Every structure is written in structure tokens, then in C-alpha cells.
């Protein structure tokens, strides 16, 4: 009787484990890879062209040129002061952030000219 009881308990436990292991072996449906939410990306370069009617700015960085779209939400600063697209000039150093929206590079912030941080010059030593 003991042998029959032990055999039946082992058989039940094996049968309960078998479906769980088979479920783990089955490949699940392919889920599309998760795409990272479009966050702000940074850029730094030189303004190479400005199209004020199309509201675009071309920037050259490391020998490559990219065109960015200026939107109504774009914050533009020149020499650390608020500015407009009309105040931006070709040849100025530019940096800022943008969003890649379906292949279109939309500017979030654009900073041209000075950063507003004081440049470090030779330090003066106090007189003794």
C-alpha cells in the first residue's frame, strides 16, 4: 500500500510539473522591440544656413550638416539673452537640444554666441 501511495504521489507531482516546464519552453509571441521615448538630444556646431521662410537652420558639426526645424515652442537665446530667429547669423557657434519626431529634427532650444558664463582669464593675485 505504501508503494502504491508513493508511486501515485510521484506521478501526480510529475504531471503537475510537466505542463509548467512545457509552457516555459514554448516561444512566446514576438513582441515588437520597445522604442525609447523621444527625449531631448544635444547638438553643437556652426550655423551654415538659415531659411527664415521655412524656419529651418542648417548646422555643420564635424564635417556633417543637419537641418533643424524651428517651431513655435523653440526657445532661442543669443549671448545668453532671449532672441529671435532673425538675430541668428551664419557662422555663429550654436548648441542646444532637439527632438527627433519621425525623422524631422525639431529644435527645443537653440543657443548662439556666448554662453553667459564668464570666461576664465589669468587670475589676479591679491597684493601683499
FENMO-V808040 format. One record per residue. N is the residue number from 1. RES is the residue in one small letter. SS is DSSP state (~ for helix, > for strand, _ for the rest). OMEGA is omega in whole degrees, 0 to 359 (999 if undefined). Layout:
BEGIN
n:N res:RES ss:SS omega:OMEGA
n:N res:RES ss:SS omega:OMEGA
END
This chain:
BEGIN
n:1 res:x ss:_ omega:178
n:2 res:x ss:~ omega:181
n:3 res:x ss:~ omega:180
n:4 res:x ss:~ omega:180
n:5 res:x ss:~ omega:179
n:6 res:x ss:~ omega:180
n:7 res:x ss:~ omega:181
n:8 res:x ss:~ omega:177
n:9 res:x ss:~ omega:178
n:10 res:x ss:~ omega:180
n:11 res:x ss:~ omega:179
n:12 res:x ss:~ omega:181
n:13 res:x ss:~ omega:177
n:14 res:x ss:~ omega:179
n:15 res:x ss:~ omega:179
n:16 res:x ss:~ omega:179
n:17 res:x ss:~ omega:185
n:18 res:x ss:~ omega:179
n:19 res:x ss:~ omega:180
n:20 res:x ss:~ omega:180
n:21 res:x ss:~ omega:178
n:22 res:x ss:~ omega:179
n:23 res:x ss:~ omega:179
n:24 res:x ss:~ omega:181
n:25 res:x ss:~ omega:182
n:26 res:x ss:_ omega:176
n:27 res:x ss:_ omega:179
n:28 res:x ss:_ omega:179
n:29 res:x ss:_ omega:180
n:30 res:x ss:_ omega:174
n:31 res:x ss:_ omega:180
n:32 res:x ss:_ omega:181
n:33 res:x ss:_ omega:180
n:34 res:x ss:_ omega:177
n:35 res:x ss:_ omega:180
n:36 res:x ss:_ omega:178
n:37 res:x ss:_ omega:182
n:38 res:x ss:_ omega:179
n:39 res:x ss:_ omega:179
n:40 res:x ss:_ omega:177
n:41 res:x ss:> omega:182
n:42 res:x ss:> omega:175
n:43 res:x ss:> omega:176
n:44 res:x ss:> omega:181
n:45 res:x ss:> omega:180
n:46 res:x ss:> omega:179
n:47 res:x ss:> omega:181
n:48 res:x ss:> omega:178
n:49 res:x ss:> omega:178
n:50 res:x ss:> omega:175
n:51 res:x ss:> omega:185
n:52 res:x ss:_ omega:179
n:53 res:x ss:_ omega:178
n:54 res:x ss:_ omega:182
n:55 res:x ss:_ omega:176
n:56 res:x ss:> omega:177
n:57 res:x ss:> omega:175
n:58 res:x ss:> omega:179
n:59 res:x ss:> omega:177
n:60 res:x ss:> omega:181
n:61 res:x ss:> omega:180
n:62 res:x ss:_ omega:178
n:63 res:x ss:_ omega:179
n:64 res:x ss:> omega:181
n:65 res:x ss:> omega:176
n:66 res:x ss:> omega:179
n:67 res:x ss:> omega:182
n:68 res:x ss:> omega:178
n:69 res:x ss:> omega:175
n:70 res:x ss:_ omega:180
n:71 res:x ss:_ omega:179
n:72 res:x ss:_ omega:180
n:73 res:x ss:_ omega:181
n:74 res:x ss:_ omega:176
n:75 res:x ss:> omega:182
n:76 res:x ss:> omega:176
n:77 res:x ss:> omega:175
n:78 res:x ss:> omega:183
n:79 res:x ss:_ omega:176
n:80 res:x ss:_ omega:177
n:81 res:x ss:> omega:178
n:82 res:x ss:> omega:183
n:83 res:x ss:_ omega:176
n:84 res:x ss:_ omega:179
n:85 res:x ss:~ omega:180
n:86 res:x ss:~ omega:182
n:87 res:x ss:~ omega:180
n:88 res:x ss:_ omega:182
n:89 res:x ss:_ omega:177
n:90 res:x ss:_ omega:178
n:91 res:x ss:_ omega:180
n:92 res:x ss:_ omega:175
n:93 res:x ss:> omega:183
n:94 res:x ss:> omega:176
n:95 res:x ss:> omega:179
n:96 res:x ss:> omega:181
n:97 res:x ss:> omega:179
n:98 res:x ss:> omega:175
n:99 res:x ss:> omega:175
n:100 res:x ss:> omega:181
n:101 res:x ss:> omega:178
n:102 res:x ss:_ omega:177
n:103 res:x ss:_ omega:179
n:104 res:x ss:> omega:182
n:105 res:x ss:> omega:183
n:106 res:x ss:> omega:181
n:107 res:x ss:> omega:172
n:108 res:x ss:> omega:177
n:109 res:x ss:> omega:176
n:110 res:x ss:> omega:178
n:111 res:x ss:> omega:179
n:112 res:x ss:> omega:179
n:113 res:x ss:_ omega:183
n:114 res:x ss:_ omega:181
n:115 res:x ss:_ omega:183
n:116 res:x ss:_ omega:178
n:117 res:x ss:_ omega:179
n:118 res:x ss:_ omega:179
n:119 res:x ss:_ omega:180
n:120 res:x ss:_ omega:177
n:121 res:x ss:_ omega:178
n:122 res:x ss:_ omega:182
n:123 res:x ss:_ omega:177
n:124 res:x ss:_ omega:178
n:125 res:x ss:_ omega:179
n:126 res:x ss:_ omega:178
n:127 res:x ss:_ omega:180
n:128 res:x ss:_ omega:999
END
